[in-house]
Amino acid sequence: MNMRESLKIFKALCDETRLKIVEFLLSGEKCVCEIVPFTKRTQSTVSIQLAKLESLGIVESRREGKSVYYKVSNPNVKKILKIIKS
């Protein structure tokens, strides 16, 4: 992992909502319908933050019918969160 990638992840995780979302997704793929109540934010807010995380390559999505599922796609995210928490 290079410095630029690390900084990109740190910047993304500076937002409380994005940090909550990423921590939640570390346990596995989740539907937006599960993420919204977990974060206690509106669906609109969660969708905006998920789009930001996806544009940065931190999460990826897949559509199944009307539902959209997200998961952490960058393996370095877990390492960085571990560093932040220690």
PDB file with SEQRES, HELIX, SHEET and CRYST1 records, atoms N, CA, C and O in Angstrom:
SEQRES   1 A   86  MET ASN MET ARG GLU SER LEU LYS ILE PHE LYS ALA LEU          
SEQRES   2 A   86  CYS ASP GLU THR ARG LEU LYS ILE VAL GLU PHE LEU LEU          
SEQRES   3 A   86  SER GLY GLU LYS CYS VAL CYS GLU ILE VAL PRO PHE THR          
SEQRES   4 A   86  LYS ARG THR GLN SER THR VAL SER ILE GLN LEU ALA LYS          
SEQRES   5 A   86  LEU GLU SER LEU GLY ILE VAL GLU SER ARG ARG GLU GLY          
SEQRES   6 A   86  LYS SER VAL TYR TYR LYS VAL SER ASN PRO ASN VAL LYS          
SEQRES   7 A   86  LYS ILE LEU LYS ILE ILE LYS SER                              
HELIX    1 AA1 MET A    3  LEU A   13  1                                  11    
HELIX    2 AA2 GLU A   16  LEU A   25  1                                  10    
HELIX    3 AA3 VAL A   32  THR A   39  1                                   8    
HELIX    4 AA4 GLN A   43  SER A   55  1                                  13    
HELIX    5 AA5 ASN A   76  LYS A   85  1                                  10    
SHEET    1 AA1 2 VAL A  59  GLU A  64  0                                        
SHEET    2 AA1 2 SER A  67  VAL A  72 -1                                        
CRYST1    1.000    1.000    1.000  90.00  90.00  90.00 P 1           1          
ATOM      1  N   MET A   1       0.859  -1.178   0.000  1.00  0.00           N  
ATOM      2  CA  MET A   1       0.000   0.000   0.000  1.00  0.00           C  
ATOM      3  C   MET A   1       0.900   1.234   0.000  1.00  0.00           C  
ATOM      4  O   MET A   1       1.792   1.362   0.838  1.00  0.00           O  
ATOM      5  N   ASN A   2       0.659   2.126  -0.934  1.00  0.00           N  
ATOM      6  CA  ASN A   2       1.484   3.329  -0.998  1.00  0.00           C  
ATOM      7  C   ASN A   2       0.852   4.467  -0.192  1.00  0.00           C  
ATOM      8  O   ASN A   2      -0.286   4.368   0.268  1.00  0.00           O  
ATOM      9  N   MET A   3       1.611   5.535  -0.035  1.00  0.00           N  
ATOM     10  CA  MET A   3       1.185   6.677   0.777  1.00  0.00           C  
ATOM     11  C   MET A   3      -0.094   7.310   0.230  1.00  0.00           C  
ATOM     12  O   MET A   3      -0.977   7.683   1.001  1.00  0.00           O  
ATOM     13  N   ARG A   4      -0.197   7.431  -1.072  1.00  0.00           N  
ATOM     14  CA  ARG A   4      -1.375   8.058  -1.685  1.00  0.00           C  
ATOM     15  C   ARG A   4      -2.648   7.268  -1.371  1.00  0.00           C  
ATOM     16  O   ARG A   4      -3.682   7.853  -1.048  1.00  0.00           O  
ATOM     17  N   GLU A   5      -2.568   5.944  -1.466  1.00  0.00           N  
ATOM     18  CA  GLU A   5      -3.729   5.103  -1.167  1.00  0.00           C  
ATOM     19  C   GLU A   5      -4.102   5.216   0.309  1.00  0.00           C  
ATOM     20  O   GLU A   5      -5.281   5.302   0.651  1.00  0.00           O  
ATOM     21  N   SER A   6      -3.098   5.217   1.179  1.00  0.00           N  
ATOM     22  CA  SER A   6      -3.348   5.356   2.619  1.00  0.00           C  
ATOM     23  C   SER A   6      -4.048   6.672   2.921  1.00  0.00           C  
ATOM     24  O   SER A   6      -5.015   6.700   3.681  1.00  0.00           O  
ATOM     25  N   LEU A   7      -3.571   7.751   2.336  1.00  0.00           N  
ATOM     26  CA  LEU A   7      -4.181   9.062   2.568  1.00  0.00           C  
ATOM     27  C   LEU A   7      -5.619   9.112   2.074  1.00  0.00           C  
ATOM     28  O   LEU A   7      -6.480   9.710   2.719  1.00  0.00           O  
ATOM     29  N   LYS A   8      -5.876   8.490   0.941  1.00  0.00           N  
ATOM     30  CA  LYS A   8      -7.231   8.447   0.381  1.00  0.00           C  
ATOM     31  C   LYS A   8      -8.181   7.759   1.366  1.00  0.00           C  
ATOM     32  O   LYS A   8      -9.299   8.222   1.590  1.00  0.00           O  
ATOM     33  N   ILE A   9      -7.727   6.661   1.943  1.00  0.00           N  
ATOM     34  CA  ILE A   9      -8.558   5.919   2.891  1.00  0.00           C  
ATOM     35  C   ILE A   9      -8.739   6.713   4.180  1.00  0.00           C  
ATOM     36  O   ILE A   9      -9.851   6.793   4.702  1.00  0.00           O  
ATOM     37  N   PHE A  10      -7.659   7.303   4.701  1.00  0.00           N  
ATOM     38  CA  PHE A  10      -7.760   8.112   5.913  1.00  0.00           C  
ATOM     39  C   PHE A  10      -8.750   9.261   5.722  1.00  0.00           C  
ATOM     40  O   PHE A  10      -9.585   9.511   6.592  1.00  0.00           O  
ATOM     41  N   LYS A  11      -8.660   9.952   4.598  1.00  0.00           N  
ATOM     42  CA  LYS A  11      -9.575  11.062   4.319  1.00  0.00           C  
ATOM     43  C   LYS A  11     -11.025  10.598   4.313  1.00  0.00           C  
ATOM     44  O   LYS A  11     -11.899  11.253   4.882  1.00  0.00           O  
ATOM     45  N   ALA A  12     -11.270   9.478   3.674  1.00  0.00           N  
ATOM     46  CA  ALA A  12     -12.641   8.956   3.594  1.00  0.00           C  
ATOM     47  C   ALA A  12     -13.175   8.597   4.971  1.00  0.00           C  
ATOM     48  O   ALA A  12     -14.359   8.787   5.252  1.00  0.00           O  
ATOM     49  N   LEU A  13     -12.307   8.078   5.828  1.00  0.00           N  
ATOM     50  CA  LEU A  13     -12.743   7.620   7.145  1.00  0.00           C  
ATOM     51  C   LEU A  13     -12.810   8.738   8.179  1.00  0.00           C  
ATOM     52  O   LEU A  13     -13.170   8.492   9.330  1.00  0.00           O  
ATOM     53  N   CYS A  14     -12.470   9.960   7.785  1.00  0.00           N  
ATOM     54  CA  CYS A  14     -12.573  11.099   8.703  1.00  0.00           C  
ATOM     55  C   CYS A  14     -14.025  11.508   8.938  1.00  0.00           C  
ATOM     56  O   CYS A  14     -14.321  12.228   9.892  1.00  0.00           O  
ATOM     57  N   ASP A  15     -14.910  11.063   8.094  1.00  0.00           N  
ATOM     58  CA  ASP A  15     -16.332  11.354   8.246  1.00  0.00           C  
ATOM     59  C   ASP A  15     -16.964  10.266   9.118  1.00  0.00           C  
ATOM     60  O   ASP A  15     -16.797   9.077   8.847  1.00  0.00           O  
ATOM     61  N   GLU A  16     -17.685  10.670  10.157  1.00  0.00           N  
ATOM     62  CA  GLU A  16     -18.264   9.717  11.108  1.00  0.00           C  
ATOM     63  C   GLU A  16     -19.203   8.709  10.441  1.00  0.00           C  
ATOM     64  O   GLU A  16     -19.158   7.518  10.750  1.00  0.00           O  
ATOM     65  N   THR A  17     -20.037   9.175   9.543  1.00  0.00           N  
ATOM     66  CA  THR A  17     -20.979   8.268   8.874  1.00  0.00           C  
ATOM     67  C   THR A  17     -20.237   7.257   8.009  1.00  0.00           C  
ATOM     68  O   THR A  17     -20.546   6.066   8.043  1.00  0.00           O  
ATOM     69  N   ARG A  18     -19.261   7.723   7.235  1.00  0.00           N  
ATOM     70  CA  ARG A  18     -18.496   6.794   6.393  1.00  0.00           C  
ATOM     71  C   ARG A  18     -17.732   5.788   7.240  1.00  0.00           C  
ATOM     72  O   ARG A  18     -17.643   4.613   6.883  1.00  0.00           O  
ATOM     73  N   LEU A  19     -17.182   6.240   8.352  1.00  0.00           N  
ATOM     74  CA  LEU A  19     -16.456   5.332   9.245  1.00  0.00           C  
ATOM     75  C   LEU A  19     -17.393   4.258   9.792  1.00  0.00           C  
ATOM     76  O   LEU A  19     -17.040   3.079   9.811  1.00  0.00           O  
ATOM     77  N   LYS A  20     -18.583   4.658  10.236  1.00  0.00           N  
ATOM     78  CA  LYS A  20     -19.572   3.690  10.735  1.00  0.00           C  
ATOM     79  C   LYS A  20     -19.942   2.673   9.660  1.00  0.00           C  
ATOM     80  O   LYS A  20     -20.029   1.474   9.925  1.00  0.00           O  
ATOM     81  N   ILE A  21     -20.157   3.165   8.457  1.00  0.00           N  
ATOM     82  CA  ILE A  21     -20.538   2.281   7.350  1.00  0.00           C  
ATOM     83  C   ILE A  21     -19.441   1.264   7.084  1.00  0.00           C  
ATOM     84  O   ILE A  21     -19.715   0.069   6.974  1.00  0.00           O  
ATOM     85  N   VAL A  22     -18.210   1.725   6.981  1.00  0.00           N  
ATOM     86  CA  VAL A  22     -17.095   0.817   6.681  1.00  0.00           C  
ATOM     87  C   VAL A  22     -16.917  -0.205   7.793  1.00  0.00           C  
ATOM     88  O   VAL A  22     -16.724  -1.389   7.516  1.00  0.00           O  
ATOM     89  N   GLU A  23     -16.977   0.230   9.043  1.00  0.00           N  
ATOM     90  CA  GLU A  23     -16.849  -0.718  10.157  1.00  0.00           C  
ATOM     91  C   GLU A  23     -17.952  -1.773  10.091  1.00  0.00           C  
ATOM     92  O   GLU A  23     -17.696  -2.951  10.336  1.00  0.00           O  
ATOM     93  N   PHE A  24     -19.163  -1.361   9.766  1.00  0.00           N  
ATOM     94  CA  PHE A  24     -20.293  -2.283   9.656  1.00  0.00           C  
ATOM     95  C   PHE A  24     -20.074  -3.275   8.519  1.00  0.00           C  
ATOM     96  O   PHE A  24     -20.378  -4.460   8.655  1.00  0.00           O  
ATOM     97  N   LEU A  25     -19.548  -2.792   7.403  1.00  0.00           N  
ATOM     98  CA  LEU A  25     -19.338  -3.648   6.238  1.00  0.00           C  
ATOM     99  C   LEU A  25     -18.163  -4.611   6.399  1.00  0.00           C  
ATOM    100  O   LEU A  25     -18.053  -5.579   5.646  1.00  0.00           O  
ATOM    101  N   LEU A  26     -17.294  -4.361   7.358  1.00  0.00           N  
ATOM    102  CA  LEU A  26     -16.168  -5.280   7.574  1.00  0.00           C  
ATOM    103  C   LEU A  26     -16.650  -6.667   7.992  1.00  0.00           C  
ATOM    104  O   LEU A  26     -15.937  -7.654   7.811  1.00  0.00           O  
ATOM    105  N   SER A  27     -17.852  -6.742   8.548  1.00  0.00           N  
ATOM    106  CA  SER A  27     -18.393  -8.044   8.959  1.00  0.00           C  
ATOM    107  C   SER A  27     -19.034  -8.792   7.793  1.00  0.00           C  
ATOM    108  O   SER A  27     -19.473  -9.931   7.951  1.00  0.00           O  
ATOM    109  N   GLY A  28     -19.088  -8.153   6.621  1.00  0.00           N  
ATOM    110  CA  GLY A  28     -19.646  -8.817   5.442  1.00  0.00           C  
ATOM    111  C   GLY A  28     -20.549  -7.904   4.641  1.00  0.00           C  
ATOM    112  O   GLY A  28     -20.832  -6.772   5.033  1.00  0.00           O  
ATOM    113  N   GLU A  29     -20.990  -8.420   3.519  1.00  0.00           N  
ATOM    114  CA  GLU A  29     -21.844  -7.672   2.600  1.00  0.00           C  
ATOM    115  C   GLU A  29     -23.180  -7.333   3.262  1.00  0.00           C  
ATOM    116  O   GLU A  29     -23.782  -8.166   3.939  1.00  0.00           O  
ATOM    117  N   LYS A  30     -23.628  -6.100   3.054  1.00  0.00           N  
ATOM    118  CA  LYS A  30     -24.889  -5.648   3.647  1.00  0.00           C  
ATOM    119  C   LYS A  30     -25.710  -4.886   2.616  1.00  0.00           C  
ATOM    120  O   LYS A  30     -25.178  -4.229   1.721  1.00  0.00           O  
ATOM    121  N   CYS A  31     -27.012  -4.997   2.773  1.00  0.00           N  
ATOM    122  CA  CYS A  31     -27.971  -4.256   1.955  1.00  0.00           C  
ATOM    123  C   CYS A  31     -28.096  -2.835   2.523  1.00  0.00           C  
ATOM    124  O   CYS A  31     -27.924  -2.622   3.723  1.00  0.00           O  
ATOM    125  N   VAL A  32     -28.393  -1.884   1.661  1.00  0.00           N  
ATOM    126  CA  VAL A  32     -28.611  -0.513   2.123  1.00  0.00           C  
ATOM    127  C   VAL A  32     -29.687  -0.494   3.203  1.00  0.00           C  
ATOM    128  O   VAL A  32     -29.617   0.300   4.141  1.00  0.00           O  
ATOM    129  N   CYS A  33     -30.681  -1.368   3.071  1.00  0.00           N  
ATOM    130  CA  CYS A  33     -31.771  -1.434   4.055  1.00  0.00           C  
ATOM    131  C   CYS A  33     -31.263  -1.853   5.437  1.00  0.00           C  
ATOM    132  O   CYS A  33     -31.955  -1.619   6.428  1.00  0.00           O  
ATOM    133  N   GLU A  34     -30.091  -2.457   5.536  1.00  0.00           N  
ATOM    134  CA  GLU A  34     -29.482  -2.804   6.823  1.00  0.00           C  
ATOM    135  C   GLU A  34     -28.561  -1.688   7.311  1.00  0.00           C  
ATOM    136  O   GLU A  34     -28.433  -1.462   8.514  1.00  0.00           O  
ATOM    137  N   ILE A  35     -27.930  -1.002   6.383  1.00  0.00           N  
ATOM    138  CA  ILE A  35     -26.964   0.046   6.729  1.00  0.00           C  
ATOM    139  C   ILE A  35     -27.662   1.274   7.302  1.00  0.00           C  
ATOM    140  O   ILE A  35     -27.176   1.875   8.260  1.00  0.00           O  
ATOM    141  N   VAL A  36     -28.799   1.649   6.722  1.00  0.00           N  
ATOM    142  CA  VAL A  36     -29.525   2.852   7.155  1.00  0.00           C  
ATOM    143  C   VAL A  36     -29.868   2.807   8.644  1.00  0.00           C  
ATOM    144  O   VAL A  36     -29.521   3.747   9.359  1.00  0.00           O  
ATOM    145  N   PRO A  37     -30.536   1.758   9.150  1.00  0.00           N  
ATOM    146  CA  PRO A  37     -30.854   1.758  10.584  1.00  0.00           C  
ATOM    147  C   PRO A  37     -29.610   1.667  11.470  1.00  0.00           C  
ATOM    148  O   PRO A  37     -29.595   2.206  12.577  1.00  0.00           O  
ATOM    149  N   PHE A  38     -28.577   0.993  10.990  1.00  0.00           N  
ATOM    150  CA  PHE A  38     -27.348   0.877  11.779  1.00  0.00           C  
ATOM    151  C   PHE A  38     -26.706   2.245  11.996  1.00  0.00           C  
ATOM    152  O   PHE A  38     -26.243   2.549  13.095  1.00  0.00           O  
ATOM    153  N   THR A  39     -26.679   3.061  10.956  1.00  0.00           N  
ATOM    154  CA  THR A  39     -26.033   4.373  11.056  1.00  0.00           C  
ATOM    155  C   THR A  39     -26.930   5.432  11.688  1.00  0.00           C  
ATOM    156  O   THR A  39     -26.450   6.479  12.124  1.00  0.00           O  
ATOM    157  N   LYS A  40     -28.232   5.160  11.737  1.00  0.00           N  
ATOM    158  CA  LYS A  40     -29.216   6.123  12.245  1.00  0.00           C  
ATOM    159  C   LYS A  40     -29.194   7.417  11.427  1.00  0.00           C  
ATOM    160  O   LYS A  40     -29.355   8.516  11.958  1.00  0.00           O  
ATOM    161  N   ARG A  41     -28.992   7.250  10.133  1.00  0.00           N  
ATOM    162  CA  ARG A  41     -29.004   8.369   9.190  1.00  0.00           C  
ATOM    163  C   ARG A  41     -30.106   8.108   8.162  1.00  0.00           C  
ATOM    164  O   ARG A  41     -30.624   6.995   8.071  1.00  0.00           O  
ATOM    165  N   THR A  42     -30.456   9.123   7.400  1.00  0.00           N  
ATOM    166  CA  THR A  42     -31.471   8.942   6.364  1.00  0.00           C  
ATOM    167  C   THR A  42     -30.892   8.116   5.212  1.00  0.00           C  
ATOM    168  O   THR A  42     -29.676   8.020   5.046  1.00  0.00           O  
ATOM    169  N   GLN A  43     -31.783   7.530   4.433  1.00  0.00           N  
ATOM    170  CA  GLN A  43     -31.326   6.743   3.288  1.00  0.00           C  
ATOM    171  C   GLN A  43     -30.553   7.627   2.308  1.00  0.00           C  
ATOM    172  O   GLN A  43     -29.575   7.188   1.704  1.00  0.00           O  
ATOM    173  N   SER A  44     -30.992   8.850   2.160  1.00  0.00           N  
ATOM    174  CA  SER A  44     -30.323   9.789   1.266  1.00  0.00           C  
ATOM    175  C   SER A  44     -28.876  10.028   1.705  1.00  0.00           C  
ATOM    176  O   SER A  44     -27.955   9.980   0.889  1.00  0.00           O  
ATOM    177  N   THR A  45     -28.688  10.283   2.992  1.00  0.00           N  
ATOM    178  CA  THR A  45     -27.344  10.514   3.533  1.00  0.00           C  
ATOM    179  C   THR A  45     -26.462   9.290   3.343  1.00  0.00           C  
ATOM    180  O   THR A  45     -25.314   9.403   2.914  1.00  0.00           O  
ATOM    181  N   VAL A  46     -26.999   8.126   3.664  1.00  0.00           N  
ATOM    182  CA  VAL A  46     -26.241   6.878   3.529  1.00  0.00           C  
ATOM    183  C   VAL A  46     -25.865   6.641   2.071  1.00  0.00           C  
ATOM    184  O   VAL A  46     -24.735   6.252   1.777  1.00  0.00           O  
ATOM    185  N   SER A  47     -26.795   6.870   1.167  1.00  0.00           N  
ATOM    186  CA  SER A  47     -26.521   6.669  -0.260  1.00  0.00           C  
ATOM    187  C   SER A  47     -25.413   7.589  -0.759  1.00  0.00           C  
ATOM    188  O   SER A  47     -24.560   7.171  -1.541  1.00  0.00           O  
ATOM    189  N   ILE A  48     -25.425   8.822  -0.314  1.00  0.00           N  
ATOM    190  CA  ILE A  48     -24.380   9.778  -0.703  1.00  0.00           C  
ATOM    191  C   ILE A  48     -23.022   9.306  -0.199  1.00  0.00           C  
ATOM    192  O   ILE A  48     -22.031   9.340  -0.928  1.00  0.00           O  
ATOM    193  N   GLN A  49     -22.986   8.863   1.060  1.00  0.00           N  
ATOM    194  CA  GLN A  49     -21.715   8.416   1.639  1.00  0.00           C  
ATOM    195  C   GLN A  49     -21.227   7.123   0.982  1.00  0.00           C  
ATOM    196  O   GLN A  49     -20.027   6.953   0.770  1.00  0.00           O  
ATOM    197  N   LEU A  50     -22.136   6.225   0.665  1.00  0.00           N  
ATOM    198  CA  LEU A  50     -21.755   4.986  -0.025  1.00  0.00           C  
ATOM    199  C   LEU A  50     -21.208   5.291  -1.418  1.00  0.00           C  
ATOM    200  O   LEU A  50     -20.247   4.662  -1.861  1.00  0.00           O  
ATOM    201  N   ALA A  51     -21.816   6.246  -2.101  1.00  0.00           N  
ATOM    202  CA  ALA A  51     -21.333   6.638  -3.433  1.00  0.00           C  
ATOM    203  C   ALA A  51     -19.915   7.193  -3.340  1.00  0.00           C  
ATOM    204  O   ALA A  51     -19.074   6.912  -4.194  1.00  0.00           O  
ATOM    205  N   LYS A  52     -19.658   7.976  -2.308  1.00  0.00           N  
ATOM    206  CA  LYS A  52     -18.309   8.532  -2.095  1.00  0.00           C  
ATOM    207  C   LYS A  52     -17.316   7.404  -1.837  1.00  0.00           C  
ATOM    208  O   LYS A  52     -16.238   7.380  -2.431  1.00  0.00           O  
ATOM    209  N   LEU A  53     -17.669   6.476  -0.961  1.00  0.00           N  
ATOM    210  CA  LEU A  53     -16.790   5.343  -0.654  1.00  0.00           C  
ATOM    211  C   LEU A  53     -16.542   4.493  -1.894  1.00  0.00           C  
ATOM    212  O   LEU A  53     -15.435   3.996  -2.104  1.00  0.00           O  
ATOM    213  N   GLU A  54     -17.570   4.331  -2.705  1.00  0.00           N  
ATOM    214  CA  GLU A  54     -17.425   3.528  -3.923  1.00  0.00           C  
ATOM    215  C   GLU A  54     -16.529   4.244  -4.939  1.00  0.00           C  
ATOM    216  O   GLU A  54     -15.715   3.608  -5.610  1.00  0.00           O  
ATOM    217  N   SER A  55     -16.679   5.551  -5.049  1.00  0.00           N  
ATOM    218  CA  SER A  55     -15.849   6.308  -5.999  1.00  0.00           C  
ATOM    219  C   SER A  55     -14.376   6.280  -5.607  1.00  0.00           C  
ATOM    220  O   SER A  55     -13.500   6.423  -6.460  1.00  0.00           O  
ATOM    221  N   LEU A  56     -14.105   6.096  -4.324  1.00  0.00           N  
ATOM    222  CA  LEU A  56     -12.724   6.019  -3.834  1.00  0.00           C  
ATOM    223  C   LEU A  56     -12.171   4.597  -3.872  1.00  0.00           C  
ATOM    224  O   LEU A  56     -11.008   4.368  -3.540  1.00  0.00           O  
ATOM    225  N   GLY A  57     -13.013   3.643  -4.279  1.00  0.00           N  
ATOM    226  CA  GLY A  57     -12.555   2.260  -4.370  1.00  0.00           C  
ATOM    227  C   GLY A  57     -12.484   1.543  -3.037  1.00  0.00           C  
ATOM    228  O   GLY A  57     -11.796   0.530  -2.910  1.00  0.00           O  
ATOM    229  N   ILE A  58     -13.193   2.062  -2.035  1.00  0.00           N  
ATOM    230  CA  ILE A  58     -13.177   1.458  -0.701  1.00  0.00           C  
ATOM    231  C   ILE A  58     -14.250   0.386  -0.583  1.00  0.00           C  
ATOM    232  O   ILE A  58     -14.040  -0.645   0.056  1.00  0.00           O  
ATOM    233  N   VAL A  59     -15.395   0.632  -1.199  1.00  0.00           N  
ATOM    234  CA  VAL A  59     -16.467  -0.368  -1.217  1.00  0.00           C  
ATOM    235  C   VAL A  59     -16.892  -0.615  -2.660  1.00  0.00           C  
ATOM    236  O   VAL A  59     -16.600   0.177  -3.556  1.00  0.00           O  
ATOM    237  N   GLU A  60     -17.581  -1.721  -2.861  1.00  0.00           N  
ATOM    238  CA  GLU A  60     -18.178  -2.008  -4.171  1.00  0.00           C  
ATOM    239  C   GLU A  60     -19.605  -2.457  -3.946  1.00  0.00           C  
ATOM    240  O   GLU A  60     -19.962  -2.940  -2.871  1.00  0.00           O  
ATOM    241  N   SER A  61     -20.416  -2.289  -4.981  1.00  0.00           N  
ATOM    242  CA  SER A  61     -21.834  -2.619  -4.855  1.00  0.00           C  
ATOM    243  C   SER A  61     -22.254  -3.623  -5.913  1.00  0.00           C  
ATOM    244  O   SER A  61     -21.595  -3.817  -6.935  1.00  0.00           O  
ATOM    245  N   ARG A  62     -23.384  -4.252  -5.617  1.00  0.00           N  
ATOM    246  CA  ARG A  62     -24.035  -5.117  -6.601  1.00  0.00           C  
ATOM    247  C   ARG A  62     -25.533  -4.976  -6.383  1.00  0.00           C  
ATOM    248  O   ARG A  62     -26.001  -4.804  -5.258  1.00  0.00           O  
ATOM    249  N   ARG A  63     -26.263  -5.050  -7.466  1.00  0.00           N  
ATOM    250  CA  ARG A  63     -27.721  -4.916  -7.412  1.00  0.00           C  
ATOM    251  C   ARG A  63     -28.347  -6.297  -7.515  1.00  0.00           C  
ATOM    252  O   ARG A  63     -27.943  -7.128  -8.329  1.00  0.00           O  
ATOM    253  N   GLU A  64     -29.340  -6.516  -6.669  1.00  0.00           N  
ATOM    254  CA  GLU A  64     -30.125  -7.755  -6.714  1.00  0.00           C  
ATOM    255  C   GLU A  64     -31.588  -7.348  -6.637  1.00  0.00           C  
ATOM    256  O   GLU A  64     -32.097  -7.034  -5.562  1.00  0.00           O  
ATOM    257  N   GLY A  65     -32.254  -7.356  -7.772  1.00  0.00           N  
ATOM    258  CA  GLY A  65     -33.631  -6.859  -7.817  1.00  0.00           C  
ATOM    259  C   GLY A  65     -33.640  -5.378  -7.511  1.00  0.00           C  
ATOM    260  O   GLY A  65     -32.946  -4.595  -8.160  1.00  0.00           O  
ATOM    261  N   LYS A  66     -34.433  -4.994  -6.515  1.00  0.00           N  
ATOM    262  CA  LYS A  66     -34.497  -3.589  -6.122  1.00  0.00           C  
ATOM    263  C   LYS A  66     -33.481  -3.240  -5.042  1.00  0.00           C  
ATOM    264  O   LYS A  66     -33.313  -2.068  -4.706  1.00  0.00           O  
ATOM    265  N   SER A  67     -32.809  -4.237  -4.501  1.00  0.00           N  
ATOM    266  CA  SER A  67     -31.853  -4.011  -3.413  1.00  0.00           C  
ATOM    267  C   SER A  67     -30.438  -3.827  -3.938  1.00  0.00           C  
ATOM    268  O   SER A  67     -30.044  -4.419  -4.943  1.00  0.00           O  
ATOM    269  N   VAL A  68     -29.681  -2.988  -3.228  1.00  0.00           N  
ATOM    270  CA  VAL A  68     -28.266  -2.792  -3.545  1.00  0.00           C  
ATOM    271  C   VAL A  68     -27.466  -3.243  -2.333  1.00  0.00           C  
ATOM    272  O   VAL A  68     -27.747  -2.843  -1.203  1.00  0.00           O  
ATOM    273  N   TYR A  69     -26.471  -4.076  -2.581  1.00  0.00           N  
ATOM    274  CA  TYR A  69     -25.617  -4.620  -1.531  1.00  0.00           C  
ATOM    275  C   TYR A  69     -24.215  -4.042  -1.667  1.00  0.00           C  
ATOM    276  O   TYR A  69     -23.705  -3.853  -2.771  1.00  0.00           O  
ATOM    277  N   TYR A  70     -23.604  -3.765  -0.520  1.00  0.00           N  
ATOM    278  CA  TYR A  70     -22.254  -3.204  -0.500  1.00  0.00           C  
ATOM    279  C   TYR A  70     -21.339  -4.085   0.331  1.00  0.00           C  
ATOM    280  O   TYR A  70     -21.767  -4.755   1.271  1.00  0.00           O  
ATOM    281  N   LYS A  71     -20.057  -4.063  -0.047  1.00  0.00           N  
ATOM    282  CA  LYS A  71     -19.032  -4.743   0.743  1.00  0.00           C  
ATOM    283  C   LYS A  71     -17.732  -3.966   0.592  1.00  0.00           C  
ATOM    284  O   LYS A  71     -17.542  -3.228  -0.374  1.00  0.00           O  
ATOM    285  N   VAL A  72     -16.839  -4.146   1.565  1.00  0.00           N  
ATOM    286  CA  VAL A  72     -15.528  -3.513   1.499  1.00  0.00           C  
ATOM    287  C   VAL A  72     -14.745  -4.205   0.389  1.00  0.00           C  
ATOM    288  O   VAL A  72     -14.641  -5.432   0.365  1.00  0.00           O  
ATOM    289  N   SER A  73     -14.202  -3.425  -0.518  1.00  0.00           N  
ATOM    290  CA  SER A  73     -13.475  -4.002  -1.650  1.00  0.00           C  
ATOM    291  C   SER A  73     -11.968  -3.804  -1.542  1.00  0.00           C  
ATOM    292  O   SER A  73     -11.202  -4.448  -2.260  1.00  0.00           O  
ATOM    293  N   ASN A  74     -11.545  -2.923  -0.656  1.00  0.00           N  
ATOM    294  CA  ASN A  74     -10.122  -2.637  -0.503  1.00  0.00           C  
ATOM    295  C   ASN A  74      -9.599  -3.356   0.737  1.00  0.00           C  
ATOM    296  O   ASN A  74     -10.000  -3.020   1.851  1.00  0.00           O  
ATOM    297  N   PRO A  75      -8.712  -4.339   0.568  1.00  0.00           N  
ATOM    298  CA  PRO A  75      -8.221  -5.113   1.710  1.00  0.00           C  
ATOM    299  C   PRO A  75      -7.396  -4.289   2.697  1.00  0.00           C  
ATOM    300  O   PRO A  75      -7.205  -4.707   3.839  1.00  0.00           O  
ATOM    301  N   ASN A  76      -6.912  -3.139   2.276  1.00  0.00           N  
ATOM    302  CA  ASN A  76      -6.098  -2.309   3.165  1.00  0.00           C  
ATOM    303  C   ASN A  76      -6.930  -1.541   4.187  1.00  0.00           C  
ATOM    304  O   ASN A  76      -6.389  -1.040   5.174  1.00  0.00           O  
ATOM    305  N   VAL A  77      -8.218  -1.445   3.965  1.00  0.00           N  
ATOM    306  CA  VAL A  77      -9.092  -0.703   4.878  1.00  0.00           C  
ATOM    307  C   VAL A  77      -9.050  -1.312   6.273  1.00  0.00           C  
ATOM    308  O   VAL A  77      -8.958  -0.586   7.263  1.00  0.00           O  
ATOM    309  N   LYS A  78      -9.116  -2.620   6.359  1.00  0.00           N  
ATOM    310  CA  LYS A  78      -9.099  -3.299   7.657  1.00  0.00           C  
ATOM    311  C   LYS A  78      -7.794  -3.004   8.396  1.00  0.00           C  
ATOM    312  O   LYS A  78      -7.807  -2.776   9.605  1.00  0.00           O  
ATOM    313  N   LYS A  79      -6.681  -3.007   7.684  1.00  0.00           N  
ATOM    314  CA  LYS A  79      -5.376  -2.710   8.288  1.00  0.00           C  
ATOM    315  C   LYS A  79      -5.353  -1.289   8.837  1.00  0.00           C  
ATOM    316  O   LYS A  79      -4.882  -1.051   9.949  1.00  0.00           O  
ATOM    317  N   ILE A  80      -5.864  -0.353   8.053  1.00  0.00           N  
ATOM    318  CA  ILE A  80      -5.850   1.045   8.471  1.00  0.00           C  
ATOM    319  C   ILE A  80      -6.762   1.269   9.675  1.00  0.00           C  
ATOM    320  O   ILE A  80      -6.407   2.017  10.586  1.00  0.00           O  
ATOM    321  N   LEU A  81      -7.923   0.635   9.690  1.00  0.00           N  
ATOM    322  CA  LEU A  81      -8.817   0.771  10.848  1.00  0.00           C  
ATOM    323  C   LEU A  81      -8.168   0.200  12.104  1.00  0.00           C  
ATOM    324  O   LEU A  81      -8.340   0.741  13.196  1.00  0.00           O  
ATOM    325  N   LYS A  82      -7.438  -0.872  11.951  1.00  0.00           N  
ATOM    326  CA  LYS A  82      -6.737  -1.475  13.092  1.00  0.00           C  
ATOM    327  C   LYS A  82      -5.701  -0.494  13.648  1.00  0.00           C  
ATOM    328  O   LYS A  82      -5.555  -0.361  14.863  1.00  0.00           O  
ATOM    329  N   ILE A  83      -4.989   0.187  12.760  1.00  0.00           N  
ATOM    330  CA  ILE A  83      -3.994   1.181  13.175  1.00  0.00           C  
ATOM    331  C   ILE A  83      -4.679   2.342  13.886  1.00  0.00           C  
ATOM    332  O   ILE A  83      -4.202   2.801  14.924  1.00  0.00           O  
ATOM    333  N   ILE A  84      -5.781   2.815  13.342  1.00  0.00           N  
ATOM    334  CA  ILE A  84      -6.509   3.943  13.933  1.00  0.00           C  
ATOM    335  C   ILE A  84      -6.973   3.610  15.345  1.00  0.00           C  
ATOM    336  O   ILE A  84      -6.895   4.450  16.242  1.00  0.00           O  
ATOM    337  N   LYS A  85      -7.451   2.397  15.542  1.00  0.00           N  
ATOM    338  CA  LYS A  85      -8.005   1.999  16.839  1.00  0.00           C  
ATOM    339  C   LYS A  85      -6.936   1.677  17.879  1.00  0.00           C  
ATOM    340  O   LYS A  85      -7.228   1.658  19.075  1.00  0.00           O  
ATOM    341  N   SER A  86      -5.707   1.425  17.444  1.00  0.00           N  
ATOM    342  CA  SER A  86      -4.659   1.062  18.421  1.00  0.00           C  
ATOM    343  C   SER A  86      -3.947   2.267  18.974  1.00  0.00           C  
ATOM    344  O   SER A  86      -3.046   2.127  19.801  1.00  0.00           O  
TER     345      SER A  86                                                      
END                                                                             
